[in-house]
Amino acid sequence: MTIKTVKKFPRKTKEIETFYIPMSDGIKLAARMWIPVDAEKNPVPAVLEYIPYRKRDGTVWRDALTHPYFAGHGYAAIRVDMRGNGNSDGVMLDEYTKQEQDDGLEVIAWIARQKWCSGNVGMFGISWGGFNALQVAARKPPALKAIVTLCSTDDRYEDDIHYKGGCLLNENLGWAATMLAYSSRSPDPDFVGNKWRKMWMERLKAEPFLLIPWLQHPHRDAYWKHGSVCENFGAIDAAVLCVGGWNDAYANAIPRLMKGLRTTRKAIIGPWAHKYPHFAVPEPRIGFLQEMLRWWDQWLKNEETGVSRDPDYRVYVMDSDKPGTSKAHLPGRWIGDAYWGFGNTDTKKWYLTEKGISGAAGAEKTLTVSSKQTTGGDGGEYCIIWLGPEFPGDQARDDEQSITFDSPLLKTDMDIVGKPMVEFDFSVDRPVASVAVRLNDVWPTGEVARITYHLQNLCMRDSRETPTALVPGKRYSIKIKLNDTAWRVPKDHKIRVSISTNYFPMMWPAPEPVTLTFFAGSAALHLPLRKHIENEVPVVWQPAEAAASAKLKELKKPWHKRDTTVDSKTGEWQLEIVDDFGSVEIEPHKLVTWSVGRENYSIMPDDPLSAKMETHWTEELSRGKWNTRTETYGRLSATKTHWLVWGKIDAFEGKKKVFTKEWNEQIERKLQ
């Protein structure tokens, strides 16, 4: 489905491409605004997107689709770069800091005071912008009446890119490397003038390698509780529209937000990866800008738009689809429910027995598994963001290194809508161990698609804050909740539960090879099954539309690579990922950008201490004779007792290296 370009809007607009918003400490934040031309005579509400990704080049394409659209419908649409990013003053030392929130409060107060503003402000964003929309809302700025948060989380420890079920995600280095590259880019002299070099050097000297503090906080302590709005859902008064996708890393947060928030809230969950729904992949896309307008008009203009009558949950139920690492479209249907996990959903309990998934418990039988360190090679990316070949592939190969339980052939279609759970008793032979639990869809033709999954550090079976080492040979009980999902399994398929002791490269392996003993028979699978509803009213969306695209001239096409190889002599498994985003000229101001990210993973099949991840990013900006480039590097490996971290920035002006900085750290492993 193409996006319809809207060429004529109800309000005539203008763009203010360059202005600053002053902070109380003297720092100025660079901003861009689209606004109705008559706003000073007829003030309008404002909607704010506040992120570190550089409004003049980094998000120029998506900003052009979105912000002018809101302005054309009677809003001041404002895009602000956080301090230390783009052409804003200052430095950024971490994500989601109190300083970031404080600046957000000042920005909102400044907007509300302007003659062109009615005094009502909304805030929206995806990922970082979705996070800080929640966090700023929890600080209760008086002018903030509503937010739209996309692909974000209420719990920074449990459901971000750091630790899942207490397991260290390799996305820690992946995202730390991305931000090391992004934040290393220079300001634009066309915007800030001759002080660009001084600003750049100040940033480079202060720039952190965020992998280090993230590894220094392996448990859910005060570092992670800061900015986690689940600590006090009642702090948020603004109306909240929660949006996400089943192929994104953050879908779990939406049911929690819906349950925990005490304010008006609604949820939309599509089949999408980490993208805005009006240009998301995989399709189908929806008229999301129209949906946001309904939200803004209701809460910022006090116009009755009917949003309060929408189902609390509008959810896409994905039809079973054969596994593949690239997905352009997922078949399925939209449903509208008032509740999540009950109401139209019943939970069915099955047992995991020696013979498979059964309706009755069986005799107790011990099953053991010690997965190869390479198990998980078909797991796909943790957070599907660049839209290359990042989706999970056929799970059959990983299932060969797992304990598996298959159901009989299904006699009818089954809609799994909610949060599945697996409960079982186990023992292990090492003090530190993790498991990957998957719920899979087995096709009659043999392909195995992953429906949902979860990772669990077994040392954190009782607490994310105070984990305890496992006693080898001791029997434990655990309940593992899998990721929320909505998936139709057709009749004549099977469902499968798969459990492995490794899932690399998504999850870092335990320090020693682990043998898990699983007590089958009374172990159970709890599946949320949605009832068949006669004459169900379908959820219908308007077609996707947006404002005109930014004027960009492609100089070099983007390309992606994901190659897996196994060394024929040593058995070492290697994965190479390259995302070259191409080179473009932004025609209005002639800035040329080029960016490429590279990730390399390797591990020996029988040695967890051989695991290694390396990154290398190139970021280049140029205009005429002016040229800056940064080369940023990262590496993570481990001993039995410590993480070994290395990182580096090299910065160039033309061909001359003008800055270099290096990190070498050993950080204690604490039950990881």
Secondary structure as UniProt FT lines:
FT   STRAND          4..5
FT   STRAND          13..22
FT   TURN            24..25
FT   STRAND          28..36
FT   TURN            37..41
FT   STRAND          44..51
FT   TURN            55..59
FT   HELIX           60..72
FT   TURN            73..74
FT   STRAND          76..81
FT   TURN            83..84
FT   TURN            86..87
FT   HELIX           98..113
FT   TURN            115..116
FT   STRAND          117..126
FT   HELIX           128..137
FT   TURN            138..139
FT   TURN            142..143
FT   STRAND          144..150
FT   TURN            156..159
FT   STRAND          163..164
FT   TURN            165..166
FT   STRAND          167..169
FT   HELIX           171..183
FT   HELIX           189..192
FT   HELIX           193..195
FT   HELIX           196..206
FT   HELIX           211..216
FT   HELIX           222..225
FT   TURN            226..227
FT   HELIX           229..235
FT   STRAND          239..245
FT   TURN            246..247
FT   TURN            249..252
FT   HELIX           253..260
FT   STRAND          265..270
FT   TURN            277..278
FT   HELIX           288..300
FT   HELIX           307..309
FT   STRAND          313..319
FT   STRAND          332..337
FT   STRAND          345..353
FT   TURN            354..355
FT   STRAND          356..358
FT   STRAND          365..369
FT   TURN            373..378
FT   HELIX           396..399
FT   TURN            400..401
FT   STRAND          403..406
FT   STRAND          414..418
FT   STRAND          421..428
FT   STRAND          434..442
FT   TURN            444..445
FT   STRAND          448..457
FT   HELIX           458..460
FT   TURN            472..473
FT   STRAND          476..481
FT   STRAND          485..489
FT   TURN            491..492
FT   STRAND          494..500
FT   TURN            504..506
FT   STRAND          516..530
FT   TURN            534..535
FT   STRAND          545..546
FT   STRAND          552..556
FT   STRAND          559..566
FT   TURN            568..570
FT   STRAND          573..586
FT   TURN            587..590
FT   STRAND          591..604
FT   TURN            605..606
FT   STRAND          607..623
FT   TURN            624..625
FT   STRAND          626..638
FT   STRAND          642..653
FT   TURN            654..655
FT   STRAND          656..668
//
